[in-house]
Amino acid sequence: MRLLVVGSGGREHALVWALSRSPLVQAVYCAPGNPGMRQARRVPVSSSDVPGLVAAARDLRPDLVVVGPEDPLEKGLVDALQAEGFRVFGPTRAAARVEWSKVYAKELLSRAGVPQPEHRSFDSPEEAVRWVRSLGGRCVVKADGLAAGKGALVCADPHEAEDAVRSLMVEGRFGQAGRRVVVEEYLEGEEASALAFVDGECVVPMVLAQDHKRLLDGDRGPNTGGMGAVAPLSHLPASLSERVQREVLEPAAEALCRDGAPFRGVLYAGLMLTREGPKVLEFNARFGDPEAQVLLPLLDCDLAEVLVAACEGKLGDVRLRWKPKTAVCVVAAAQGYPDSPVKGQTIHGLDGPLPQNTLVFCAGVDEQDGRLVTSGGRVLNAVGLGPDVRAAREAAYRVLGQVRFEGMHYRKDIGLRAVQAAGVER
């Protein structure tokens, strides 16, 4: 098979890496990709350029197109490619609405009876401010539309909450994406990411993962696109995954079918594990980033076979297998991320062999005069594998002792919560 992967970040590098290992795959193309993706042939078309991507597919004639980021899903890339007769792994624009409209996702969950925080949606900043005051200010203010994973503002008091509303709805911090907002109650608990392959109504869950959204150690600082991840969450009961499938993923997939928008792709539920049980904070319509970077190295079966089965409505015949290991991903970010990342810094340490049981997936990377340089906020993903989370953490951080660039920063506590919860010594 010839495959075309759409996107340029660490998630797409992980997809390219996993798909290139399949004996079914003859060649992998990536549009636009990045220079660190040695396993792919790059196609110079932006992932948000739907007409350009359709034209590229006409030229390449791939047997399967895999859409990585959320932006082309919202722009209707899957619909456009399917209209040309291409087989595509990813949801249509209507099905991807679970991600690109927080308001729609909340309504869908309500109709499906899926547990979620108390919430309200607002078109008026004055009405939103009144409600956050009634909550005492401790809440989460979310942009309705896509905001590159940064559109959820966690507020601790009325002043922060009112500032968040004004920032999104009046000052236009995220443009049109924030002109409508969802305000929800603040929940206590541990977060988890539940991803599943879906081919309509058949839902095949992956192992649970955990993202680390905040910029700084101890879950402090602003929300980012994700500073690291760990999988699986061995300190949680095995029954939790079955409960999430039964109470969250399957009802959501069924509700999308009832809405006339059957979901085919990766459905991702961001969860808060409360005392009352798991509650959905958000839905994504694709692999998470950096969750893909820990899930795909653990997958012990042919990813290409799984994606084709999802496209053909044959996921019921698939049995996922997982390596008996743990994976930890640590994101190395550029100075100034997430607001104003510094670009053009030379990346050192990628030309030699990596430490044992490690991988590096490139994200915000470009090439100048034969050198890899930083070109975005999240630059590299250092992934470590091990028999437990402690060993996987140590492996991931060993990579960051070798790979470096000026201004590089990263969290030092990725996976530490899982270590402590599992009772494993540091």
C-alpha positions in Angstrom: 0.0 0.0 0.0 0.9 3.6 -0.5 -0.1 5.9 2.3 -0.5 9.6 2.7 -0.4 11.0 6.2 -1.7 14.6 6.7 0.1 16.8 9.2 3.5 17.9 10.4 3.8 17.4 14.2 4.9 14.7 16.7 1.6 12.9 16.4 2.1 12.6 12.6 5.7 11.5 13.0 4.5 8.7 15.3 1.9 7.7 12.8 4.5 7.7 10.0 6.9 5.7 12.2 4.2 3.1 13.0 2.8 2.7 9.5 6.2 2.5 7.9 6.9 -0.7 10.0 3.9 -2.5 8.4 4.8 -5.2 5.8 1.7 -4.1 3.9 3.1 -0.6 3.4 5.3 0.1 0.3 5.7 3.9 0.8 4.5 6.6 3.2 4.1 10.2 2.2 3.4 13.1 4.6 1.9 16.5 3.8 3.6 18.6 4.7 5.6 16.6 7.2 8.9 17.9 8.7 12.6 17.2 8.1 12.8 14.9 11.1 10.4 12.4 9.5 13.1 10.2 7.9 10.6 7.4 7.2 8.3 9.5 4.9 8.6 11.3 1.6 7.4 14.8 2.2 4.8 16.6 0.1 4.9 20.4 0.3 1.2 21.0 0.9 -0.1 22.6 4.1 -2.4 20.4 6.2 -5.0 23.1 6.1 -5.0 23.4 2.3 -7.9 21.2 1.4 -7.8 21.8 -2.4 -4.0 21.3 -2.4 -4.3 18.1 -0.5 -7.0 16.7 -2.9 -4.7 17.6 -5.8 -1.8 15.9 -4.1 -3.9 12.8 -3.6 -4.8 12.8 -7.3 -1.1 12.8 -8.2 0.0 10.2 -5.6 -3.0 7.9 -5.7 -2.6 6.6 -2.2 -4.4 3.5 -1.1 -5.2 5.2 2.3 -5.1 8.8 3.5 -4.6 9.2 7.3 -5.6 12.7 8.7 -3.7 13.6 11.8 -4.7 17.2 13.0 -8.1 18.6 13.8 -8.0 21.6 11.5 -8.4 19.7 8.2 -11.2 17.7 9.7 -13.1 20.9 10.6 -12.4 22.1 7.0 -14.0 19.0 5.5 -10.9 17.3 4.1 -12.3 13.8 4.6 -15.5 14.7 2.8 -13.5 16.2 -0.1 -11.3 13.1 -0.5 -14.1 10.7 -0.2 -16.0 12.5 -2.9 -12.9 11.8 -5.1 -13.1 8.1 -4.3 -10.2 7.9 -1.8 -10.2 5.7 1.3 -9.7 8.0 4.3 -9.1 7.3 8.0 -10.7 10.1 9.8 -14.2 11.5 10.5 -16.3 13.6 8.2 -16.8 17.3 9.0 -20.2 16.5 10.6 -18.8 13.7 12.8 -15.7 15.8 13.7 -18.1 18.4 15.1 -17.7 16.7 18.5 -14.3 18.5 18.6 -14.7 21.7 16.6 -17.8 22.7 18.5 -17.7 22.4 22.3 -21.4 23.4 22.5 -22.4 20.6 20.1 -20.3 18.1 22.0 -22.1 19.1 25.3 -25.5 18.7 23.7 -24.5 15.3 22.2 -23.4 14.1 25.6 -26.6 15.3 27.2 -28.7 13.4 24.7 -26.6 10.3 25.1 -26.7 10.4 28.9 -22.9 10.5 29.2 -21.6 11.9 32.5 -20.1 15.4 32.2 -19.6 18.5 34.4 -22.5 20.9 35.0 -22.2 23.6 32.3 -23.8 26.3 30.2 -23.0 27.9 26.9 -23.0 31.6 26.2 -23.1 34.0 23.2 -23.2 37.0 25.6 -20.1 37.9 27.7 -22.4 39.7 30.2 -24.5 36.5 30.8 -21.3 34.4 31.0 -19.8 36.7 33.7 -23.0 36.6 35.7 -22.9 32.8 35.7 -19.2 32.5 36.6 -20.0 34.8 39.6 -22.7 32.4 40.6 -20.2 29.6 40.6 -17.9 31.6 42.9 -15.4 31.9 40.1 -13.9 28.4 40.3 -14.7 27.1 36.9 -13.4 26.3 33.4 -14.1 28.7 30.5 -13.7 27.0 27.1 -13.7 28.4 23.6 -16.4 26.8 21.5 -14.2 26.3 18.5 -10.7 25.0 17.8 -7.8 26.7 19.7 -4.9 24.3 19.2 -5.5 22.6 22.6 -5.2 25.9 24.4 -8.8 27.0 24.5 -9.7 25.8 28.0 -8.9 28.4 30.7 -8.9 27.0 34.3 -10.0 29.7 36.7 -9.6 29.8 40.5 -11.6 32.9 41.5 -14.1 35.4 40.0 -11.4 37.8 38.9 -9.7 35.1 36.8 -13.0 33.8 35.4 -14.2 37.2 34.3 -10.8 37.9 32.7 -11.1 34.6 30.9 -14.6 35.5 29.5 -13.4 38.9 28.4 -10.2 37.5 26.8 -12.2 35.0 24.7 -15.4 36.8 23.9 -14.4 40.5 23.8 -10.7 40.7 23.1 -10.8 37.7 20.7 -7.8 35.8 22.0 -8.7 32.8 19.8 -10.6 34.7 17.1 -14.0 33.4 16.1 -13.3 30.2 18.0 -13.9 32.1 21.3 -16.9 34.2 20.4 -19.1 31.6 21.9 -18.0 29.8 25.1 -18.9 27.0 27.4 -18.5 27.5 31.1 -18.4 24.4 33.3 -17.9 23.6 36.9 -14.4 22.8 38.1 -14.0 19.1 38.9 -11.6 17.5 41.3 -9.8 14.2 40.4 -7.2 12.6 38.1 -7.4 13.2 34.3 -7.2 10.4 31.8 -7.4 10.1 28.0 -9.6 7.4 26.5 -9.0 6.8 22.8 -10.7 4.2 20.6 -10.8 3.2 17.0 -14.4 3.6 15.7 -16.0 2.5 12.4 -19.5 3.8 13.1 -21.0 1.9 16.0 -18.2 -0.6 16.6 -15.8 0.8 19.3 -12.4 -0.8 19.9 -10.7 1.0 22.9 -7.0 1.6 23.3 -5.2 1.4 26.7 -5.8 4.5 28.8 -3.2 7.3 28.7 -2.6 10.5 30.7 -1.7 13.9 29.2 0.0 16.7 31.1 -1.5 19.9 29.7 0.0 22.6 31.9 3.3 24.2 31.0 5.1 23.8 34.3 5.8 21.1 36.9 3.1 20.4 39.4 0.4 21.2 36.8 1.1 25.0 37.1 1.1 27.6 34.4 -1.0 28.0 31.2 -2.6 25.2 29.3 -0.6 24.0 26.3 -1.1 21.5 23.5 0.4 18.9 25.9 3.8 18.7 27.6 4.0 14.9 27.9 2.0 11.7 28.4 2.2 8.2 29.9 0.4 4.9 29.0 -0.9 2.6 30.2 -2.2 3.8 33.6 -1.5 0.6 35.4 -2.3 2.1 38.8 -6.0 2.3 37.8 -8.4 -0.7 38.0 -8.7 -2.7 34.8 -12.5 -2.3 35.0 -12.2 1.4 34.4 -11.5 1.0 30.7 -14.6 -1.3 30.3 -16.7 1.3 32.2 -15.5 4.1 29.9 -16.3 2.1 26.8 -19.8 1.2 28.1 -20.7 4.6 29.6 -18.9 7.1 27.4 -17.4 5.9 24.0 -20.2 3.6 22.8 -23.1 5.9 23.8 -21.3 8.8 22.0 -20.7 6.8 18.8 -24.3 5.7 18.8 -25.5 9.3 19.3 -23.4 10.4 16.3 -25.0 7.7 14.2 -28.5 8.9 15.3 -27.4 12.4 14.3 -26.7 11.1 10.8 -22.9 11.6 11.3 -21.4 8.1 11.9 -17.9 8.5 13.3 -15.0 6.7 11.6 -11.6 7.3 13.0 -10.1 7.8 16.5 -12.6 9.1 19.1 -10.9 10.6 22.1 -12.6 11.4 25.4 -10.7 13.6 27.8 -11.9 12.4 31.3 -11.9 13.5 34.8 -11.9 10.6 37.2 -14.2 11.9 40.0 -15.5 10.2 43.1 -18.8 9.7 41.2 -17.0 8.1 38.3 -15.5 9.3 35.0 -16.9 12.5 33.5 -16.1 13.8 30.1 -14.3 17.1 29.9 -14.0 17.2 26.1 -14.0 15.1 22.9 -11.4 15.1 20.2 -11.9 13.6 16.8 -8.4 12.2 16.2 -5.3 10.8 17.9 -4.2 13.0 20.8 -0.8 14.7 20.7 1.2 13.6 22.7 -1.0 10.5 23.5 -0.2 9.0 20.0 3.5 9.1 20.9 3.0 6.7 23.8 0.1 4.6 22.4 1.6 3.7 19.0 4.9 2.4 20.3 3.0 0.1 22.6 0.7 -1.3 19.9 1.7 -4.8 19.1 -0.2 -5.3 15.9 -0.2 -3.9 12.4 -1.5 -0.3 12.5 -2.2 -0.3 8.8 -4.5 -3.3 9.1 -6.4 -1.6 11.9 -6.9 1.6 10.0 -8.1 -0.2 6.9 -10.5 -2.3 8.9 -12.0 0.9 10.4 -12.4 2.4 6.9 -14.2 -0.8 5.7 -16.5 -1.2 8.7 -14.7 -4.3 9.8 -13.3 -3.3 13.3 -15.4 -6.1 14.8 -12.8 -8.5 13.4 -9.9 -6.6 15.0 -8.3 -7.6 18.3 -5.8 -5.0 19.5 -2.6 -6.4 21.2 -0.4 -4.3 23.4 3.2 -4.8 24.5 3.6 -5.5 28.2 5.5 -2.2 28.7 4.9 1.4 29.7 5.7 4.4 27.6 6.4 7.9 28.7 6.7 10.9 26.4 8.3 14.2 27.4 7.9 17.3 25.2 10.8 19.6 24.7 9.5 23.0 24.0 11.0 26.2 22.6 11.7 29.2 24.7 8.6 31.4 24.9 6.1 28.6 24.3 3.1 28.7 24.3 2.8 32.4 23.5 5.8 33.4 21.4 8.1 30.5 20.8 11.6 31.3 19.6 12.5 29.8 16.2 15.6 29.0 14.3 17.7 27.4 17.1 20.0 24.6 16.0 19.0 21.2 17.4 22.0 19.1 18.6 22.2 15.4 19.4 19.9 13.8 16.9 22.7 12.6 14.5 24.0 9.9 16.8 22.4 6.7 18.2 19.7 7.2 20.8 19.8 5.6 24.2 18.4 2.1 24.4 14.5 1.8 24.6 14.0 5.3 23.4 12.5 7.1 20.4 12.4 10.8 19.3 9.4 12.1 17.3 10.0 15.5 15.7 7.3 18.2 15.7 8.3 21.9 15.4 11.3 21.2 13.3 12.7 22.7 10.1 15.9 22.5 8.1 18.4 25.3 7.4 21.7 24.8 5.6 21.6 21.0 6.4 20.9 21.6 10.1 17.7 20.8 12.0 16.3 23.9 13.7 13.4 24.8 15.8 10.3 26.1 14.0 7.5 25.8 16.5 6.5 25.7 20.1 6.6 21.9 20.8 9.8 20.9 19.1 10.6 17.3 20.0 9.0 14.3 21.7 11.3 12.1 23.8 9.8 8.7 24.3 11.0 6.1 26.7 9.8 2.5 27.0 10.3 0.2 30.0 8.8 -2.6 32.1 7.1 0.0 34.4 6.5 3.7 34.5 9.7 4.4 36.6 11.9 2.8 34.0 10.1 4.4 31.1 10.5 7.9 32.7 14.2 7.3 33.2 14.6 6.3 29.5 12.7 9.4 28.2 14.7 11.8 30.3 18.0 10.1 29.2 17.1 11.3 25.7 16.9 14.9 26.9 20.4 14.6 28.3 21.6 14.1 24.7 19.3 16.2 22.6 19.4 19.9 23.1 18.8 23.4 21.6 19.2 26.8 23.1 16.2 27.8 25.3 14.9 24.2 25.5 12.6 23.6 28.4 10.5 20.6 29.5 8.6 19.4 32.5 10.6 17.3 35.0 7.5 15.5 36.4 5.9 13.7 33.4 4.6 10.4 34.6 5.6 11.1 38.2 2.0 11.0 39.4 1.6 7.6 37.9 4.8 6.5 39.6 3.6 7.7 43.0 0.1 6.2 42.5 1.5 2.9 41.6 3.7 2.8 44.7 6.9 2.6 42.6 10.0 4.3 44.1 11.5 7.1 42.0 
